[in-house]
Amino acid sequence: MPKQPSRTKPVTIAQAKQYLGKAEEFLASAKDDLGQRRMIAATSSAVHAAINASDLVSGIRSGQRSASEAHSKAVELLKASGDDGVALAKDLSRLVALKPKAEYDPSDIAPGTVRQAVEWAGRCVEIARRVLASRTQAIVAQY
């Protein structure tokens, strides 16, 4: 069977800002859920924070985000999005590996794993903030 081309969608600066808003909201939720010992919700929110951060970074760096159902495609796109993309890809890979357990598996997730997930998500969101800020500054400098 021939390899299918990766599905992507274009990303504008306005959309990138929206992805940051979503990433920050999911991260805040993950932190709140962790504080309330809602481990499944915290993990799921951490995963979604990183996915939105990923869409921002690949969108800013390449003008597109992955539209594939396979999160591995988003990781590939990130790895081609500079050093920040490579760094985010590492944590995104770790987080999406937790997604099935958080969203589909009936078993619990250990508190230490959840704390690590929220930390990884925080790094992803911080990278996204930095990438958007640098892009925004570059646009302002042009004028």
N, C-alpha and C positions, 0 to 999 in steps of 0.2 A: 504494500500500500504506500503511495507517495506521501511524503511529509506535507502536512497541511501548513499553509502560511499562518503566521501568528496574527491574531485579530487585534487591532488597535483602534483607538478613537483619538481624534485630535483634542488637545487641551489648550485653552486660552489662559491668559493671565487671570482673568476674572474667575474662571473655573478653578484655577490653582488656588486662589484665595479661598474659595468655597471648600476645597479639599482640606485646606489647613483648618478652617473652622470646624469641619467634621472631625478631623483627627484630634484636635484639641478637646472637643466635646467627648469623644469616645475615651480619650486619656483621662479626663476628669472623672468620667463615670467609672473607669477601671480603678482609679485611686479610691473613689468613694466606696465602691463595692468591696475592694480589698479591706478598707478600714472597717467595714461592716461584716467582714468575713463571708461575703457572698463570692466564693471562689470561682464558681462556674461563670457567673456574670462578669467578674473582673477579668478573667482570662479571655472571654469572648470580646469584651470591649477593648482589651489590649490588642487583640488581633485586628480588630476593625480600625483602631487608631493607626496601626502600622500600615494597613492596606491603603488608607486614605493618604498617609504621608508618602507612601510609594507612588501613588497616582500623581501627587504634586511634583515629586522630584523627577520622575521620568517625564512628566508633562512639561516641566520647565526646561529640562535638559535636552529633550528630543522632540518636543511638541506633541507628544502622544503618550497615551497610557495603554496598558494592556486591557483588552476587553474579553480575554479568554477566561473560561471557567477554571482553567488550570493556573493556580497561583505561581507555578514554576515559570510561566511565561512572563509574569510581572517581574520575577527575580532576574530573568535573562535580560529584560529591558533595562532594569536598574543597573545591572553589571556593565551595561554599555553607556551609562549616564555619568561617567566620571567617578572620582574618588568618593564623593558623597553617596552616589548611587551604590557603589560597591559596599560601603559601610552599612548603608541601610539594608541592602540585600541580605547581608549576613543575619541581621536581627529579624528581618521579615521571614526568612527561611525558618528560623527557629520558632517564630510565632505561628506561622501557618501549619507547622507540624503539630501544634497544640489544638488547632481549630476543630478537627474531628472529635477529639476527646471533649472539648468544651461544648460543642454544639450537638453532637449526635450520640456520644457514648454515655450510658447511664452512671458510670463510676465517677467518683470525686477526683479532684486534682489537688495534689499536696500543696499546702500553704507556701512552702519554699519555692515550688515551681511557679506558683501564681505571682509571688513577689518578683521573681526573675522576669516573668512575662511583662509585668507592669514596668519594670526597669527598662527592658528592651524597647517597649512601646514608647517610653519617654525619650529614649535616645533617637528613635525614628522620628518622632515629632520635632525634636530639637533640630535634627538635620533638615527637616522640611522647612522649619522656620528660617534657618540660615540660608537655605537655597532660595527661598522666596524673597528674603530681604536682599540678598545679593543681586537677584534679577531685577527687583524693583529699583534698587539704587542704580543699576546699569541703565535702566530706562530713563530715570530722572536725569542722569548724567548726559544723556544724548540731547536733552533739551536745554 
